[in-house]
Amino acid sequence: SAVISQKPSRDICQRGTSLTIQCQVDSQVTMMFWYRQQPGQSLTLIATANQGSEATYESGFVIDKFPISRPNLTFSTLTVSNMSPEDSSIYLCSAPRDTEGQPQHFGDGTRLSIL
Amino acid sequence: AQRVTQPEKLLSVFKGAPVELKCNYSYSGSPELFWYVQYSRQRLQLLLRHISRESIKGFTADLNKGETSFHLKKPFAQEEDSAMYYCALRAGANNLFFGTGTRLTVIP
């Protein structure tokens, strides 16, 4: 089954800066997913990252704010751009287990705090 | 539009007592439902999915399409069951929609 590694595990950033979060999967998967979990709230899908094409963003999320890269079948990055305190959240990467159609499994998440 | 509702934010039960975590959903298509669990200081992990109709760690969940529910049940709660539980619905390719979660505390 796929193991998902995410880094950094946490960071404290200044307002207006950007941070790139990396997600590595130990097996090849077509789709990877990025979620946000704001304090006290549930997980919300930001976008689906497909290898070889642009990411598909959910309503309320835009590429300029959350650019995503997917250079190969085992790796993706999410950048949180021009950060403000409202971006303080846990950001999680996920991927299906083994093959498409299987349930998603999650990384440990990146806890981001913006001052 | 799809929606997952977990009406209880917090739930406390005594060890050995039955536990039921409620989940209701709204979805126009054929739903696929999951329960995820997050133990303290651990990552979110899949507990069970309705398609499998399996029992994991003593937990079961039955999809009731008439009531649009997918409640999670365990006949005898254990202290190690204390965790955050999320109900999730898969709509489309792989989009997962999560409920707001229920924090279960099992009292010794």
Boltz contact constraints between the chains, C-beta under 6 A:
constraints:
  - contact:
      token1: [A, 31]
      token2: [B, 94]
      max_distance: 6.0
  - contact:
      token1: [A, 42]
      token2: [B, 98]
      max_distance: 6.0
  - contact:
      token1: [A, 42]
      token2: [B, 100]
      max_distance: 6.0
  - contact:
      token1: [A, 42]
      token2: [B, 101]
      max_distance: 6.0
  - contact:
      token1: [A, 43]
      token2: [B, 98]
      max_distance: 6.0
  - contact:
      token1: [A, 45]
      token2: [B, 95]
      max_distance: 6.0
  - contact:
      token1: [A, 103]
      token2: [B, 34]
      max_distance: 6.0
  - contact:
      token1: [A, 103]
      token2: [B, 46]
      max_distance: 6.0
  - contact:
      token1: [A, 103]
      token2: [B, 49]
      max_distance: 6.0
  - contact:
      token1: [A, 104]
      token2: [B, 96]
      max_distance: 6.0
  - contact:
      token1: [A, 106]
      token2: [B, 43]
      max_distance: 6.0
  - contact:
      token1: [A, 106]
      token2: [B, 44]
      max_distance: 6.0
  - contact:
      token1: [A, 108]
      token2: [B, 43]
      max_distance: 6.0
